Amino acid sequence: MSYNLNQLTTKPIYNCERLVITPMTDEETETYGTPYEITKRLMSYDDSVDSSTTDLYGDGVLVESTVEENPGTLALGIHGLTDEEYAAIFGIDYDSDAIIESGEEEPPYCCVALMTRIGKNTVNLRKWPKVKFKKMTESVQQKQGNKNYSTPTLNGTFVQCKRLGCKRARKCDVVEDASASVIEAWLTRPDYLGGTIPTP
């Protein structure tokens, strides 16, 4: 039996290039509002999902084991958010003057879509249609003689979007030149999960 070496080797990710976050405007109908492109500020992402196993016994004998997938966690390393982006992602009233937090805000669910580059003309696409973020921790430190960079991390929990039937989606090895419209739809249209691009 012969193997193609390319099938056995994981391609490196060169860079996280684009990130778009689109908050939901109505969580009952799972519909979305304005997309926010976090231009040239995504540095890393970490996506993790665990499962829980439940063993059912009868008369001391294992009858059945069920495995259930838990909500996932998503961490986005970014350079920062503008006031408008911060307000939208964390559900805060914003009047373009200042962000005033009461501590009683309820962050909306958001669709998160991103693109990572794996080659000169090849990218990977990832999407999480229903993510809720916790407020960021910010830290600034000053060091004499050495540069010190402090970057915030957006930490969120993602669950299935019932309307779309999707918890997370991925599309690998997308040729950029031939798929510009697919890439744009993937990033900016939360309802798009591949295939034919529907008209707006």
C-alpha positions in Angstrom: 0.0 0.0 0.0 1.4 3.4 -1.0 0.7 6.7 0.7 0.9 10.3 -0.6 3.2 12.2 1.8 1.0 15.3 1.4 -1.9 13.3 2.9 0.1 12.5 6.0 1.6 15.8 6.7 -0.2 18.7 8.4 0.4 21.9 6.6 1.7 24.8 8.8 -0.4 27.9 9.3 1.6 30.9 8.3 -0.7 33.6 9.7 -4.1 34.5 11.0 -5.2 37.1 8.5 -8.9 38.1 8.8 -11.4 38.0 11.7 -15.1 39.0 11.4 -17.4 39.1 14.5 -21.2 39.5 13.9 -23.4 39.9 17.0 -26.9 38.5 17.0 -29.7 41.0 17.1 -32.4 38.4 18.1 -31.3 35.3 20.0 -34.8 33.7 19.8 -34.7 33.6 16.0 -30.9 33.4 15.9 -30.6 36.3 13.4 -27.6 38.6 13.0 -26.8 42.3 12.7 -23.8 44.2 11.6 -20.5 42.4 10.9 -17.4 43.9 12.5 -14.1 43.2 10.7 -11.3 43.1 13.1 -8.8 44.2 10.5 -5.2 43.0 10.8 -5.5 42.5 14.5 -6.0 38.7 14.9 -2.8 37.0 16.1 -3.9 33.6 17.3 -6.9 31.4 18.0 -7.5 28.4 20.1 -10.6 26.2 19.7 -11.3 23.3 22.1 -14.2 20.9 22.6 -14.5 18.2 25.3 -17.0 15.4 25.8 -18.7 13.9 28.8 -19.3 10.1 29.1 -22.2 8.7 31.2 -22.2 5.0 32.1 -25.6 3.4 32.7 -25.6 0.2 34.9 -28.3 -2.4 35.5 -27.8 -5.1 38.2 -24.2 -4.0 38.5 -23.5 -4.6 34.8 -22.6 -1.8 32.3 -25.6 -1.6 30.0 -24.8 1.5 27.9 -22.3 4.3 27.6 -23.4 7.6 26.2 -21.0 10.3 25.0 -22.2 13.9 24.8 -20.2 16.8 23.4 -19.9 19.8 25.8 -20.0 23.5 24.8 -16.6 24.5 23.2 -14.2 27.2 24.2 -12.7 29.8 21.8 -9.8 32.1 22.6 -8.9 34.9 20.1 -5.6 36.7 20.6 -6.1 40.2 19.2 -4.4 43.6 19.2 -7.4 45.2 20.7 -11.0 46.5 20.0 -12.4 49.9 19.1 -15.0 51.4 21.4 -17.8 50.5 18.9 -16.6 46.9 18.5 -16.2 46.5 22.3 -19.8 47.8 22.9 -21.3 45.5 20.3 -19.5 42.4 21.4 -20.3 42.9 25.1 -23.8 44.3 24.8 -23.0 47.8 26.1 -24.9 51.0 25.2 -22.6 53.3 23.2 -23.2 56.9 22.2 -19.8 57.5 20.5 -18.6 59.5 23.5 -17.5 56.9 26.1 -18.1 53.3 27.1 -19.9 53.3 30.5 -20.3 49.8 32.0 -22.9 49.1 34.7 -21.8 45.5 35.2 -25.3 44.3 34.3 -24.8 44.0 30.6 -25.6 40.7 28.9 -23.3 40.0 26.0 -25.0 38.8 22.8 -24.1 35.6 21.0 -21.9 36.3 18.0 -20.9 34.6 14.8 -17.1 34.4 14.6 -15.5 33.7 11.2 -11.8 33.8 10.4 -9.2 33.0 7.8 -5.7 31.7 8.2 -3.1 31.5 5.5 -1.4 28.1 4.8 0.3 29.0 1.5 0.9 31.9 -0.9 -2.5 31.4 -2.6 -4.2 29.0 -0.1 -6.2 29.7 3.0 -8.2 27.8 5.7 -11.6 29.1 6.8 -13.2 28.6 10.2 -16.6 29.6 11.6 -18.4 29.4 15.0 -22.0 30.7 14.5 -22.9 31.1 18.2 -20.2 32.3 20.6 -20.7 34.3 23.8 -17.6 36.2 25.0 -16.6 37.1 28.5 -15.2 40.6 29.1 -11.5 40.9 28.5 -8.8 41.4 31.1 -6.4 44.3 30.1 -2.9 44.6 31.5 -0.3 47.2 30.7 3.3 46.9 31.9 6.4 49.0 31.3 9.9 47.6 31.3 13.0 49.7 31.1 15.4 48.7 28.4 13.2 45.9 27.0 10.1 46.0 24.8 7.0 44.4 26.5 3.9 43.7 24.5 0.6 43.1 26.3 -2.3 41.8 24.1 -5.9 41.1 25.2 -7.5 37.7 24.6 -11.2 37.3 23.8 -12.4 34.2 25.6 -15.8 32.7 24.6 -18.0 29.7 24.8 -19.7 28.3 21.7 -22.8 26.2 21.3 -24.9 24.9 18.4 -26.9 27.5 16.4 -30.1 25.6 16.1 -31.4 27.5 13.1 -28.3 26.6 11.1 -27.8 23.2 12.7 -24.1 24.1 13.2 -21.8 24.3 16.2 -18.6 25.0 14.2 -17.6 24.8 10.5 -14.4 24.5 8.6 -13.2 24.7 5.0 -9.6 23.8 4.2 -7.2 24.4 1.3 -9.3 27.2 -0.3 -7.5 28.6 -3.4 -7.7 32.3 -2.9 -7.7 33.5 -6.5 -10.5 31.1 -7.6 -12.6 31.5 -4.5 -12.7 35.2 -3.6 -16.5 35.4 -3.4 -16.7 32.2 -1.3 -14.1 33.6 1.2 -16.0 36.9 1.4 -19.3 35.2 2.0 -17.8 32.9 4.6 -16.4 35.8 6.6 -19.2 38.4 6.3 -22.4 36.3 6.0 -23.0 34.3 9.2 -25.7 32.1 7.5 -23.2 31.0 4.7 -21.6 27.6 5.5 -20.4 26.6 2.0 -21.9 25.6 -1.3 -23.7 28.0 -3.6 -23.8 31.6 -2.4 -27.4 32.7 -2.0 -28.4 36.1 -3.2 -28.9 38.7 -0.4 
